[in-house]
Amino acid sequence: MNTHDSNTRTTSLSHRSLIHRARAALRRRFDVSAGHDAGMSTVEYAVGTIAAAAFGAVLYTVVSGDSIPDALGGIIEQALNTSV
C-alpha cells in the first residue's frame, strides 16, 4: 500500500464522516422545527371553528329577524302573482 492510497482512504473516510454529521445535524434541526409546529394546526382549527360558530350566530340572528322572512315572503308572493 502506498501513501497515495492511504491518503485517499483517509480523505474518503473524512468525507463520509462529514456527510454523516451533516445529515445528523439536518435531521436534528428538522425534528426540532417540526416539533414546534405540531400544535399549530390544532390552533388553526380552533380559531376556524370559533369563526364559523360566530358567523353562524350572526347569520341566524339576521335570518330569524323580521326583515328577512318578510322580504323573502314578498319576493315569493310577487313571483307567484306575476302573469306570464
C-alpha positions in Angstrom: 0.0 0.0 0.0 1.5 3.3 -0.9 1.0 6.7 0.7 -1.4 7.9 -2.0 -3.8 5.1 -1.4 -3.7 5.7 2.3 -4.4 9.4 1.9 -7.3 8.7 -0.5 -8.9 6.3 2.0 -8.5 8.8 4.8 -10.0 11.6 2.7 -12.8 9.3 1.7 -13.5 8.4 5.4 -13.4 12.0 6.4 -15.9 12.9 3.6 -18.2 10.1 4.7 -17.9 11.3 8.3 -18.6 14.8 7.3 -21.7 13.8 5.3 -22.9 11.6 8.2 -22.5 14.5 10.6 -24.3 16.9 8.2 -27.2 14.6 7.7 -27.5 14.0 11.5 -27.4 17.8 12.1 -30.1 18.4 9.4 -32.2 15.6 10.9 -32.0 17.2 14.4 -32.8 20.6 13.0 -35.8 19.2 11.1 -37.1 17.3 14.2 -36.8 20.4 16.3 -38.6 22.7 13.8 -41.3 20.1 13.1 -41.8 19.7 16.9 -42.6 23.4 17.4 -45.1 23.4 14.6 -47.0 20.4 15.7 -49.7 22.3 17.7 -50.2 24.9 15.1 -52.8 23.1 13.1 -54.8 22.5 16.2 -54.9 26.2 17.0 -55.8 27.0 13.4 -58.7 24.5 13.6 -59.9 26.0 16.9 -59.8 29.6 15.5 -61.6 28.5 12.4 -64.3 26.7 14.4 -64.8 29.7 16.6 -65.1 32.0 13.5 -67.6 29.6 11.9 -69.7 29.5 15.0 -69.7 33.3 15.2 -70.7 33.6 11.6 -73.5 31.1 12.2 -74.7 33.0 15.1 -74.7 36.3 13.1 -76.4 34.6 10.2 -79.1 33.0 12.5 -79.7 36.4 14.1 -80.2 38.1 10.7 -82.4 35.4 9.2 -84.5 35.0 12.3 -85.3 38.7 12.4 -88.5 40.1 10.9 -87.0 41.8 7.8 -85.6 38.7 6.0 -88.7 36.5 6.3 -90.9 39.4 5.2 -88.6 40.2 2.3 -88.5 36.5 1.2 -92.3 36.2 1.6 -92.7 39.4 -0.6 -90.4 38.0 -3.3 -92.2 34.7 -3.4 -95.7 36.3 -3.4 -94.6 38.6 -6.2 -93.3 35.7 -8.2 -96.5 33.7 -7.8 -98.7 36.7 -8.7 -96.8 37.6 -11.9 -98.8 37.0 -15.0 -96.9 35.4 -17.9 
